[in-house]
Amino acid sequence: MASRLTTSNRAGWGFALPGFGLIALFIILPFFFAFALSLTNQRLVSPNPTEYVGLQNYGDLLGLAVIELEPERLDDGSIDRDADGNARYPRVRSITRSDDFPQYSGMREWFRWQSGDNARVVIASDVVFMKALVNTLTFVAVVAPVQAALALVLALLINQKLRGINVFRTIYFMPVVVSIVVVSLLWRFIYDGNDGLLNNLLAGLTFGAFEGRDWLGDPSTALGAIMAMSIWQAVGFHMVIWLAGLQTISPTLYEAAEIEGAGRWQTFRYVTWPGLRNTAVLILIVITMQAFALFAQIDVMTNGGPLDSTQTLVFQAVERGYGRQDISGGATISVILFVLVLTISLIQRWLTREKA
């Protein structure tokens, strides 16, 4: 028995070795190479020699600080206000460009809020990167649960023994096999602010009361529009995974639940959902990784605009690495993204672990 187990193990490792080799060649080694580049000032084309800068690139990206501004006052001590009655404050650059505050040198305002009469201002070393980080996390937080839930609903609907159900499966899965570039171009026309399909449809449903808007040209709607398109495009892929999980649940469990008089919700809660636990973990991790890799939609539809409202980490990494020829900056963003995805995946795995 021991000999057969050893032989089996050798065969298993032999079959797995090519896969491990590819992972090491295309994932592990590039990660360490990117980490090494992030510790330098490497540029794509530069006459200057590459120098070791340590963690400076990480500080340039992640540097944050909060400063408090007191309102300007008139000679009588009252607060100086503008025509709208808002208090006037010193310009942030009077601090970030002052020799008295070298720790804030080069930083710019990200956002602010009121604290009594004073204003608290968050300044960042790289505001665009911070916007990209927030946009990426927002995209993941919205798309992952919504896409997973919608895919589960579709899987439950098409997991029926009805005539013509395969037609619906094909329709739902069709956007997945179409190039994401083609889908992005199609939806850019749908979102067009002048004569787009969405504006015409909403105007028709409201009998002309809805005024058309430029969905991708408005900072308040651009990211949401890309979220909606991304959910629609990939929901069919995750529907197929849910469907595969549903078909592994033994029909005898449903028969037992029916005999016990369980309703649809009780059947789903105590039979279907427990049987889909491993599938749910897989889908959640896959959607999270795909959401963090958001790039093609941004590149085709908005190019990171308007006003950096659709910047993402992957788009920033490519833009800096090749657009600005800042290889070290792009590598630094890639390392941060890798650590972020790994951390969130481990947290998801821990939260969905089997509890004794």
Long-range contacts (C-beta under 8 A, 24 or more apart in sequence): 31-335, 31-338, 34-331, 34-334, 34-335, 34-338, 35-331, 35-335, 37-327, 37-328, 37-331, 38-328, 38-331, 38-332, 38-334, 38-335, 39-328, 40-328, 41-328, 42-327, 42-328, 42-331, 43-325, 43-326, 43-327, 43-328, 44-321, 44-322, 44-325, 44-326, 44-327, 45-325, 46-325, 53-328, 57-328, 57-329, 57-332, 58-332, 58-336, 59-125, 60-125, 60-126, 60-329, 61-125, 61-126, 61-129, 61-329, 61-332, 61-333, 61-336, 62-125, 62-336, 63-107, 63-124, 63-125, 63-126, 64-110, 64-122, 64-123, 64-124, 64-125, 64-130, 65-103, 65-104, 65-107, 65-122, 65-123, 65-124, 66-120, 66-121, 66-122, 66-123, 67-92, 67-95, 67-104, 67-120, 67-121, 67-123, 68-115, 68-118, 68-119, 68-120, 68-121, 69-118, 69-119, 69-120, 69-121, 70-117, 70-118, 71-117, 71-118, 71-119, 79-117, 87-117, 87-119, 89-119, 92-121, 92-123, 96-123, 127-308, 128-308, 128-311, 128-316, 129-316, 129-333, 131-308, 131-309, 131-311, 132-308, 132-311, 132-312, 132-313, 132-315, 132-316, 133-313, 135-223, 135-309, 135-310, 135-311, 135-312, 136-291, 136-292, 136-294, 136-312, 136-313, 136-314, 138-223, 139-223, 139-226, 139-227, 139-230, 139-291, 139-294, 139-312, 140-288, 140-291, 140-292, 140-344, 142-227, 143-227, 143-230, 143-231, 143-287, 143-291, 144-284, 144-287, 144-288, 144-291, 146-231, 147-230, 147-231, 147-234, 147-235, 147-238, 147-287, 148-238, 148-280, 148-283, 148-284, 148-287, 150-231, 150-235, 151-235, 151-236, 151-237, 151-238, 151-239, 151-241, 151-242, 151-283, 152-239, 152-242, 152-276, 154-235, 154-236, 154-239, 154-242, 155-239, 155-240, 155-242, 155-243, 155-246, 156-242, 156-246, 156-268, 156-272, 158-239, 158-243, 159-243, 159-246, 159-247, 169-243, 172-235, 172-236, 172-239, 173-236, 173-237, 173-239, 173-240, 174-236, 175-232, 175-233, 175-234, 175-235, 175-236, 176-233, 176-234, 176-236, 176-237, 178-233, 180-233, 180-296, 180-297, 181-296, 181-300, 183-229, 183-233, 184-229, 184-296, 184-297, 184-300, 184-301, 185-300, 187-225, 187-229, 187-301, 188-216, 188-300, 188-301, 191-215, 191-216, 191-225, 191-301, 193-217, 216-301, 216-302, 216-306, 217-306, 218-306, 219-306, 219-307, 219-309, 220-309, 222-302, 222-305, 222-306, 222-309, 222-310, 223-309, 223-310, 226-294, 226-297, 226-298, 226-301, 226-302, 226-310, 229-297, 229-301, 230-291, 230-294, 230-297, 234-287, 234-290, 238-283, 238-286, 238-287, 241-279, 241-282, 241-283, 241-286, 242-276, 242-279, 242-283, 244-279, 245-275, 245-276, 245-278, 245-279, 245-280, 246-272, 246-275, 246-276, 248-275, 249-275, 249-276, 277-352, 280-352, 281-348, 281-349, 281-352, 284-348, 284-352, 285-345, 285-348, 285-349, 288-341, 288-344, 288-345, 288-348, 289-341, 289-345, 292-337, 292-340, 292-341, 313-337, 313-340
